[in-house]
Amino acid sequence: NKMCALADRLSPASEISGACNTIVNEDGILTGYTTDGIGFREALKEEGFLLPGKKMTLLGAGGAATAILVQAALDDVQEIHVFNIKDPFYDRAQQIVKTLNEKTNCHVTLHDFSDESVLKEAIKNSDLLVNGTNVGMAPHTDRSIIQDPSLFHPDLFVFDVIYNPKETKLLKDAKVAGCNTANGLYMLLYQGAASFKLWTGKEMPVDIIKEKCFSK
């Protein structure tokens, strides 16, 4: 967040989200980018899921969730329902949601996570459910942000940014309900690949990295 104020220029995603994880120095001009959302998009593409025109429910409004939200809206997701508890992240998300509705063609709404009926309806009408929180991360692997598995439906793709454990309780429950699922491992890989390309102008050898370092 501090780097956004220090950079000379910002990518559209960094400008809206107020965060950057990659700085490119071009003859002393510092440009800030955020690549987490790109990593998310490419991880879904790896699974054959394309974002444009889809309806999405996003759980969380912290750093990773915000990067996903902003990039998804910029990538022409049709509709996004964001759910978060009433904490400082909620207040920040209100402004980001307002900006996305003004600057993109995506219709974004923010809801209180405690509103179970609204959450149920959003998931029912969504193509994609994303857990952008740390609920279910090791060592608390017995937890799931969705405690009612009946909310899942077979046409729903469920994505969890967590990759430790590789299959969270959320993903296990979703899989039982017939959903296609993915964890955040390839999001990590592809956000790094996006930064690598910004720094070097070259494609990172992701296939070699998958083979030698990654096991889904």
N, C-alpha and C positions, 0 to 999 in steps of 0.2 A: 504493500500500500504506500509506503514512504517513497519507493522508487518512482511511482507515478508522478509525484510532485517534483522529483528531481530530474526526470527525463525531459528532453527537449520536445519530443513528439511521442504520440501514443497510437497504437493500432485501434481500430474501432472497438474491439472487444475489451481492450485495456481501458479505454476512455470510459466506456459504460460501466464496467465492473469496478473500476478504481483500483485495479491490481495488475501487476505484471510479474512474470517469473523469468523473463528473458530480455536482456538489453543488448542491442546491436549498436556498435560504435562505427559510424560512417563519417570519416574525416572530422571526428570530434563532435558530431551530432549524435546524441543518444536517443534511440527509439525504443520504447517499451512495448513488449508483446506479452500476451498470456497464451500459453499453449495447452493448458489442461483441457479446455473445451474442444480443441482440435483433436487431442488424444482420445477423448470420449467419442467423437464422431467417427474417427478412423477405427476405433475398437469395435464399434457397432457395425461398420462396413465390413470388417473382418468376419463378422457373423452373418453377413448378408442382409443386415437391417439398415435401410436408408432413411434418413430423417425427414427430408422434404415432404410436406403434406400430412405428416403424422400428428397424432394427439398424444401428449405426454403428461404424466403426473410425476412431479419431482418432490422428493422428501428431503427437506433441509434447505438452509439458506446461508451456510457458512462459505468458506473459501472455495472448496471443490464444487459445491452445489452451484454457487454463483457463476463460476467459470462455465459450467455445463449449461446453465440457464441462458447466459448471454450468447454463447456460441450457437446453441440450438435455435434461438430466435433469429440470429443472423443467418442461419442455414435453412431458413424457411420452414421450420416446424409450424404447423397450422395453429396449434393451441397448446398452452402449457398451464397446468395448475400446480402452483407451488404451495407446499404445506410446511409450516414451521411453528414451533412453540413461540409464545410471546416473550422473546428475549431481545437483546440489542441487535441481533442479526435480523430479526423481523422488521425492526424500524428501518434498517439500511435497505432491506429488500423492497420495502414500499417504494422508495425512490427509484431503484433499479427497474422495478416492474413498470412504473410510470414512464420511464425513459424508453424502455423497450416497446411499449405500446405506441409511443410517439414516433419512434425511429425505425421500426420494423413492421412487417405485415403480420407478425405473430400476435395472437390475442393471449395475453398473459394475465392471470389472476393470482392473488396471494390470499391464502386461507390460514386460519388457526388450525394447527394439527389436532386440537382437541375436538373439532367438529366432525364427529365420526360419520354422520349422514352425508356430508359434503364430500368427505374423503371416499366413501363407498361409491358415490355416484361418479366421481372423477375417474376412479380406477376402472369402473364398469365401462366407461366410454373412451378409455385410453388404449392406444396401441403399445405404449411403452411406460413402464414404471421404473423409476430410478431412485435408489437409495443413495443420497449424497451426504449421509451422516456417518458417524463411526459406530452406530449401534450394531452390535454383532461382531465387532472386531475382537481378535484375541487380546486378552484372555477371556473375554465375556462372550464366548461362542454359543452359549445357550440362549442368547437374546435375539429377538427379531423386531424390527420397527413395525412390522405388520403382524399383529397378534391373532388376527382372524383370517385363517387361510382361505375361507370361503370368498374373500375379496378377489382372489386370483381367478382368471378365466383363460382358457386355452389359447385365445388370440392375443394374449398379453405377453410382450417380451419384458423380462425382468432383468435389470442391470444393477449390480451392486459395486460401488467404487472400491469397496474393501477387497483385498486380495490375501489377507491373512486372518482367518483361514481361506483357502482357495474356494471353498464352498460354504458360505454362511448359512445359518438357519433359514434366513429369508430365501436364499436360492434353493435350498433343499425343499422347503414347503412349496415354492413356486413350481419346481420341477414335478413334484407329486401331482400338482393340479394341472399338469400338461403344458406348462409355459416353457418357451425357450428362454435360456438364461445365459448370463456372462458375468464374470467378475471384473475387477479393475486392473488386472495385470497388464492387459494390452493397452489400456488407457495410459498406464505408466510408460510403457514402451513407446507409444506413438506421440505422447507429449514431448518425450525426449528427442524423438526423431524430428519433430517440428522445430524444436530449438536448434538442433544440430544443423538443419538446413538453413535456418536464419543466420547462424554464425559462419557457416562454411560455404553455403551455396550448393552443397552436394547432398545427395540422398544418403541417409544413414543406412547401413546394410542390415535392415531389420530381419531379413530371413536368416542370416548367419547368427544374429543375436538370439532369435527364437530357438534355433537349433542348439546353440551352445549354452544358453543361460536360462531359458524360460521353459517351464513345464506347466501347462494349464491344469 
